[in-house]
Amino acid sequence: MALSGWHRGENEIHRKLNTFDDYAVSNLYMHIDGELPPEHAEFHSTRLPFLPVTTLDDTGRPWGSILAGEDGQPGFIDASRYNTLSLDAKLWDGEPLVENSKLFKHDESMLIAGIGIEFPTRRRNKFAGFISTLEQAEGKLQLDLRVTQAIGNCPKYINVRDLIPYPHTTPRIAYQQTQLSPDDRLPDEAISFIIASDTVFLGTTYSAFDQEAIRFPSHVGINQRGGRPGFIRVVPSDGRTVVLPDFSGNRFMTSLGNIEATPLASLTFVDFASGDILYLTGEAQNLVGSDALKLMPFQKTLTTIYVTGYTLVRDALPVRQRNGTSAEKSPYSPPIRLLAEEAPPVSLFKQADEATALLSRVDLHNPSIATFTWDSSVDLQIKPGQAIIMDMSPLVGVPAYRHMAPGKPTSVNDDSIRTWTVSSSHPSNPRSFSLTMREKPGGAVTGPLLAIARKLDALMPQAMSDSRPLNLRVKIVGVTGDFLLPSDSTSSVSDDELGLMVPLTMPNAKKMLWVAGGIGLTPFLSMLKAFGSFGNTTQWDIRFVLATSEPDVLVPLVAEAFGEGGSRVGLTLEVFSKKDIPDVHEGIVLRRHVGRMPPDFFHPPELEGREVYLCGSPDFEKAVVAALERGGVPKTAVRREGFEY
């Protein structure tokens, strides 16, 4: 049936998101077709190796199912009749539709919704309606679906996959608990499954009140949500509340609208390599604004699902990702945001106590690397290694809503808030801090900042180094990070930190290994400078391994920071680079290495007793962790900064 407006739940979520009075949004429902378009019918019947659908159990909870043909090939759906899809699907133990199909009665309609995605092309269409006929026997299901709503879905967060048939499966239930008690948690394997996923199928339901059923009849829905692996989180404290962030989409908000009206949802996860499927259902709630930010800092809209039932089935999907291939991640997916329980401590300024930072000095080291010094409007407590969170919208603005932005896909979820590790805080002046940064190609913030630095350098070099403000004021959101020096500078390395207890060989000495890739050296600059302000007599033995393509810039920065750190630091600086490495003053032991760091670089005798700190790009960190493990350092003993550059 054609829709005549938004139902009460959809209106409510639009109010919460301040889009209720937006004319472009208020009429989007008119794009939802009341019948199955011929091109959709052809797509479903010829292009899909499997079809995710939503149905309800006997308590009204939605469950997401995965329907597929026996051979894992497209063609198990027939669309030869008007507005009707006929399916001949394989079923397996644990598949929710096995139980839900028992509720079907010929004189009543059974609600169903489906979404078809052609993963190699991101083409997608979804529908809703009811089951008109159903027969089940010997692991097979034949049913007719009468379509009453159809629409093309948003492709923005679909991760491209090369899928092939895999018909020889042996499905078996690994875990199943369809009714959880208040004290139950999800199995650790299920939680790992969720956190590793980059795709989920979100099922919802709308239960109409009697007085609105004619205009807005009850229905179910299903949608796809995608992101980077790890974008979906599980609350550690209860082990069963799943948190699904909402990214900028087409603004229909049908799934969130259903949840506003009927707070239930299902989540279905597929491991495309193993064929395992995890089915969840539970109580759902949308959080917007401050409520969302408390749970997941910097995520302003999200949905929580408190799981009340689950099933994990192994080797079920008769389709797999082709060996040797990996998913092509959507360029629209924003960086992963951790829950407040998972993330390093964050000290945020309340809106009433708004803090600002005024740019006071710029040091341009080369055309793409500069240090920006800022004066805060309030005293800051920034520990060496911590990061500052800044709202750069006064410089770059907040991008207006765009559904798609092929030229710059990252802009659609950009709130202009950035986190940078502080390269220098100033104990004598708690209102001054410095950020050393590299221009990111196409960066919405680093681009304008480095452009300012280059312009100042070209037009008035003196302004780069004097202390006069440069008339750029931005907002300070807060301070974060636990990538810190040990709080007890005289103790030995603890077994919690290194996996074993190794007494230090020198009295009152701390032995450390720092490893940095490129601009990842910034927290170590702050640490080096801070040693001079420590009020104890601790000696520090630092082995600093730096891999860089710009040693002419970064090595002098290390030497400068070391010069401010006092006389209690013994620093061995090992630099890997293909370029000439400059000399440093005699207080530093400099070791030059040509090219990349080899995988067998670290040896146990040199690592003995050292706490290990690592900062760099994800690929760099992965390679270094592997090299450290070869040297006997367990992965859990490596402290990593964790911010993206």
N, C-alpha and C positions, 0 to 999 in steps of 0.2 A: 504494500500500500504506500502511496505517496505521503510524505510527512507534511504536517501543517504547522510546524514550529518545533522549538526545543521543549523537551519535557522538563519537569521540575528540577531534576538533578542536574541536567545540562545548564539550565538557567542559573542554578546556584553556583556551579563551578565557574561560569563566566562572570558572575558577580565577584567572586573571590579573586579572580584574575584580572579584574577591571576591564574586561572586554564585553560586558553585557550591553553597553550602549554603542559599541563599535558597529557601524552599519555593515562593514565588510564581513564581520563575524556573524551578526544577527541573521543573515540570510544564507549562511553556508549550508543549512539543512536542505536547501532546494537542490543541491548537487547530489543528494541521495536519491537514487532511482527507485521507483516502486515496483519494478520488474527487472528480470535478468536480461541485460543487453546482449545481443547476439555475439558481439566480440568477446564478452566475458564468458558466455557459454562455450565458445570455441576454445578459449584459453584454458578453462578448467578441464575440459575433456581431452585436450591434446598436449598440454605443456607440463602437467604436474605429476611428479612421482609420488607425492604424498599430500595430504590435506589436513591441517590442524582444524579441529572443530570444538565447540563448546556445547555441553548439555548439562542438565541439572540432575542431582541425585534426589533421593526420596526426602531429604530435608531442605531442598531448595538451594543447596550449595552448587556453584558452578565447578565443573571439572573440564580441563582441556584434554582432548583426545587427539591421537595421531592416526589417521586412516590412510592406508596404502594398499596397493594391489599385491597379489601373491608374488609377482616377479620383480617388484620395485620399479616398474616401467610406467610412464604415462599411459593413459587409456583406461584406467579402472573406473573413470567417471564417464557417464554417458549423458549427453545433453540433447537428445533427439526430440524431447517434448517441451512445449512452451513453458517457460518459467520453472522447469523441473530438472533437477540433477539426480541421476540414478547412479548409485555407487555399489560396486562389488568389491568389498574390502576384506583384508586379512585381519583377524583379531588374535590377541594373545592374552594369557593370564596376566592380570594386573591392569590391563587397559580399562579405564573407567567406563567406557561405553558398553563393556560387557555387562556390568551391573546396571548402568542407567537405562540400557535398552529394555530391561525387564519391566520398566515402568510404562512402556508404550502400550497404549490401548487404541484400537481402531476407531473408536468413537470420540477420541480426544486428540488434539494436536500436541505433539511433543516438540518443544522449542529447540532450535539448533542454530548455530552460526558457524561460518567457516571463513578461512582466509587462505587464498592460494598465492604462493610466491614462487616465481621462477628464479632461483637463487643465482644462476650464472648471469642473468640480465637485469636483476632487480625489478622486473615487471611483477605487478601484484594487483589483486582484486579481492574484495571480500563481500560477503553476503550474510543475510539473516533470514530466517523463515521458520518452517516447522517440518517435521517428519510426517509424511502422509502414509507411507507403508514401510514395514520393517519385517525382515525375516532373518533369523540367526540359527546356524547349524554348523557343527564340526569346525569351529574356528573361523568361520566366515560370516560376513554380515552383508546383507543386501537391503538397501533402503532407498526410498525416494524422498528427495528434499524439495519442498515447495518454497521458492524464493519470493520474499515479499519486500526485501530491501537489498540494494546492491550499490557499490561504489568502488572506484579505484582508490587504493590505499596510498599513503605517503611512502615514497621509496627512500627517504633521506637516511635512515639508519640501518638499512639492510646491508649486511656484510656479504660480499660476493663469494660464492662457493662453486667449485666444480664437482658436481655430484654424479655418481654412477650407480646403477642397480647393484644390489647385494642380496640376492634372494635366499641364500642358504643361511638363515638365521636360526638360533635356538633360544627364543625368549624364555626368561625365567625371572621370577620375583626375587630380588635381593633383600629388600626391606618393604614392609607394608604396615601401616597403622592408620586406618581411615578415620579413627576417632581418638584424638589425643586428649590426655588428661592435663590439668593445669600445670603439673610439674614436669611434663615430658619435654624433651628437646629433640631436635632433628639429629640423626646420626651424623658423625663427623664427615663421613663420605658424602652425604647429601649436601652438607654445607660447602664442602670443597667443590662439589659439582656446580653449585649455584655461583660461587665466586669465580670459578674458571670460565663461566659461560659468557658469550658475547651476543647471544640471542635468546629471547624468551617469548612465548606466546601467552598473552594476557587475556583471560576469559572473564567476562562480567555478566551481570544479570540486572534487569529492570523489572521489578514487581509492581504493577500498576495498582493504584487504589481504584475501587469500584467506580467512583465518580469521574475518573479520568480515562478509564480503560478504552472507551470508544475512540477518543482522540489520540491517546498514547497507550497502545496495548502493551502488555507484558512481552518482553523479548530477551534474548541473550545476545552477547556480542563477543568478538574475539579480535585481537590486534597483535601485531608483532612489535616488539621493542628490541632495539639493538644498540650496541655501543662497543667500547673497548672491553676486552676480557677483564672482569672485576668491577664493572660499573654497577652491578647489582650486589648489595651487601646483605649480611645477616647480622643482626644485633648480637654481639658476643655475650651479653649478660643473660639473655634468655635462650639463645640458641634456636630460635624458631620464628622470630619476626624478620621477614624479608623486606628490604627497603629498595624500592624501585624509583630512581630519579626520573623526573619528567623533563625531557628536552624540548626545545622549540620545534613545534610541528606545524600541522596544517590548521590548527586552532578549532577543529571540530569539537574536540573534547568529549566524544561520545563515551569512551571507556571511563574517564574520570567522572563524567556526568552520571553514568549508571551507578558508579560506586557512591556518589553523593546521595543518590536516592535509595539504593539497596547496597549496604556496605559489606559486600561479599566479593571475592575474586578468586580466580585460579591462576596458577603459573605452571607452564609446562616447558621443561628444558630438554634439549636434545644434544647428545654428544655425537657429532657427525663423524667422528673417527671410529668410535666403538659401537655405535647404534644404541647405546643406553638412553633411556628416557626417564626423567624424574617428573612425576605428577604431584602438584601441591594444590590444596584448596584451603581457604580460610577467611577470616574476618578482615575486611579492608577499610582503610581510612585514608583520605587525601589530607595532606598537610601543606599549608601555603604560608609564606611569609615567615614570621618569627618562629612559629611552631616547627616549620621545616628546618630552619637554620639551627635550632637547638639540637636536632637529631643529626643532621648532616650539614656542617658549616658550609656556607656559600652556595647551597642548593635551595632555591626559593620555592620550588614545587616538587613534591614527591608523594608516593603512595606507599603505605605500609600494609603488609599482609601478615597477619598473625595466624600461622599455620594451624589448622585443626585436623588435617588429614594429609597423608602422603603415601606414595608408592614409588619405588625405584625398580625398574625392570631392566635387566641386562640384555644386550644383543637383540633388540626388538626391531629397530627400524630397518626395513629392507632396502635402504639407500645409504650410501657412505660417501664421504669426501674422498676424491681420488688420491691414491697414495702419492706422496711426494709433493702435494700441493697444500697450500694454506689459505685461509680466508683472506680476501682483500678487504681490509677494514674501510668502513665508510669514512670519507674525509670530513663528514659533518660531526662525528662523534667527539664530544669534548673530553678533556682529561678526566681520569677517575677521581671521584671525591670520596674520601673516607668518612665514616661515621665519627661523631664526636668521641665515642668510646674507643675508636681505633686510632684516631689521629693524634699527633703530638699535641701537648697542651697549647691552647690558643687563648691569649688575653685580648679580648675585643673591647674596643671603646663603645660605650652606649651612645646612641644618637644624641642624647642630651649632653654628653661630654665629648662632642666631636673634636677630634684632633686634626691638625693640618701640618703639612711640611712645605717649607719654602726653599726652593733651590738656591743655594748660596755659592756653589763653586762647581766647575766642571774641569776635569783633567782628561784630555783626549790623548790616549796612548797610541792609537793608530786609527785609521778611518772607521773601524768597526768595533773598537773596544774603548770604553771610557769609564771614568769614575765620577759619579755624581754625589756631591755632598749636600745634605739637606739640613735645615734648621726646623726642629719640631716646635709646635706651639705649646707643648706640655712636656714635662719630664718623662723620659722613657727608661725602662729597665730592659736592656737588651744584653743577654749573655752571649759570650763569644760562640759563634756557630749558629745562632738563632737567625730567624728571618723576619722581615717586616712585610705586612700586608697593606697595600696601598690602593686606593681608588683613584685611578688615573683619568676618570671621566672629565675633570676640568681641562685636561690636555687634549683628549681624543674624543670626548663625548661618549654616549651610549648608542650603539647602532640601533636604528629603527628596525621594527619587525620586518623580516623578509622570510618568505616560505623557503625559497631556495636561493643560493648564492653561488653558482658554479665557479665564478672567478675567485671567490674567497670563502669557501664553505665554513671555515672556523668562525666567521663573523656572526653566524646566526645564533650562537650561544654565548657570545662575548658580552660580559657585564662590565668590562674595563677594569676589573679588579685583578691585581697581579701580586705575586709573592716573590720576593727576592731575598736571598741570603745577604745579610749585612757583612760587608767586607771590612768595615771598621766602625766601631762605636767608640765614644770618647768618654772615659770615666770622669774626667774633670769637667766635662760638659754634657750632662745627660740629655740635652736637647739637640745634639748633633750626631749624625750618622752618615756613613758613606755606602754607596752601592756601586760595585764594579760589575759591569754588564757588557755582553756582546750583542750586537745588533742581530736579531733573528731575521732571516730572509722573509720579507712580507709581514714582519711583526707589526701589529697594530699599535704597540706602545714603544718597543725598543726602536722602531723605525723613526718616529718623530723625535724621540729623545736624542738619538745619535745625530739626526739631522740638525737639531739645535746645537749640539756640540760642534759639529763640523762648520756650521755657519758662524758660530762665535769664534772659532779658531781662525776662520778666514777673514772675518771682518774686524774683530777687535780682540786679538790674542790676550791682551792684558785682563779682559773681563773673565778669562778662563781661570785665572789664578788668584785674583783678589777676593776679598771677602764680601763684596757688595752683593745683595740679593739680585737674582736674575728674573724676578717678576713672574715666576711660575710657582703657583701654590696648588697642591693637590691634597687629598684627604688621606689620613692614616686610619686604617681599619683596625689593626691590631698587631701583635707580636706573637710569633709561634716558633715551634721547633724544639726537639730534644736531642739534636746533634751537638752535644756539649762535651766539654772537657770533664774528666772525673771530678766530682765534688770534693772527694777526699784525696788530696794530691800527695799524701805520704803513705798510702796503703798499697799493698800488693794487688795485682790483678785478681779479681774475684772469679770464682768458677762459674757464676752466672753470666759473666761477660765473655769469658774465653773458653769455657768448657773444662778448665783445669786450673789449679792454683799454682802459679809460678812466682816464687819470691824474687824480688828485684835484686840484682847483684850489687847495686850501689846504694848506700844509705840515702834515704830521702829522695830517691830518684824515681821518675816515672818514664818508662820506656814505651814509645808509641811508634806505630807505623801509619803514616798518612799516604793515601793514594788518590790522586786527582787527575781527571781528564779535562784538559783545556780550562774553560771558565769555571769548572767545578772546583777550582782552587779557592774560591771566594771565602768559604767558612774558615779555611786554614789561615788565610791572611788575617782574619779577625782574631783567631786564636793566637797566632804568633805575636801580634801587637799587644795582646792582653797579658802576656807573661810578665811584662815589665810592671804591671799594676798589682800583681799578686803580693799579698803582704806576708808571705811565709818564705822559707828558705829552700823550698823544693827545687831540686835540679831536674831538668827535663832533657831526655835523650830522644830526639825526634829523627826518624828516618822518613824523609818526604820524597815520594816517587811521583813525578809529574810527567805526564805525556801531553805534548802540545805541538801544534804546527806553528806556533808563534812564540818561540822562546825569547825573542828579542823584546817582547812586551811582558810576558808573565814572569820570567826569571828575575828581572829587576823589581817587579812588584813583590816577589817573595823576599828578595834581599832588603828592600825598604822596610817591609813588615818585621823582618828579623832584627833590623837595627833598632826598632822601637821596643823590642821585647825584653830588653835587659840582658844581663850577663849570665843568667842561669840556664840558658838554653844551648844545648849542643845539637847543631843541625847538620845532618847529612842530606844534601839535595841531589837526587838522582833524576836526570832529565832525559827523556826519550824524545827525539825529534829528528826529522830529516834535514833540518836547517841548522845553521851555525848557532851554537849556544854561547851566549856572552859570559865573560868572567864575572865573578862576584867577589866581595871583599873577603879577607882572609879568615873571618870568623865562621865561614860556612865551608864545609867539605863538599865540593862539587864533583859529581861523577857524571860524565857525558856518555850517553848511549845513542847509537845511530839507529833510526828506524823505529819500528813498533816494539812494544814490550813482549818478549817471547812468553809462551804459556808455561815454561818451566823456570821462570825468573826467580820465584820465591823459594828459599830453601829453609828447612826447619831450624838450623842453628841461628840464622839471622832473624828468625821470627820469635825466638824464645823470649817469653816474658813481655811481649809488646801487645798493647791494645791496638786494634786495627780499626781505622776510620777510612771510609771510601766515599768519594763524591765524583759524579760525572754523568754522562749520558747513560740511558738504560743499556745500550749495547756495550759500552765501555765497562760499566759495572758488572755485567754478566760475564765478560771475559776475565775481569780481574778476580771475581769471586771464584771462578773455575781454577785460575792459577793459584789462588791462595789455598784452595782445598787440596791441590796437588802438593802444596807445601805443608799440609797438616793443619791448616786453620779451618775449623768447621764454619759453614755458612752462617750459622746462628751467632757466631762470635764477631761478625763483621758489622760494625755500625755504619749505617748508610743514611745519607741526608734525606733523600726521598722526594725532593722537589724537582719538577720538570723545568728545563731551561729552553 
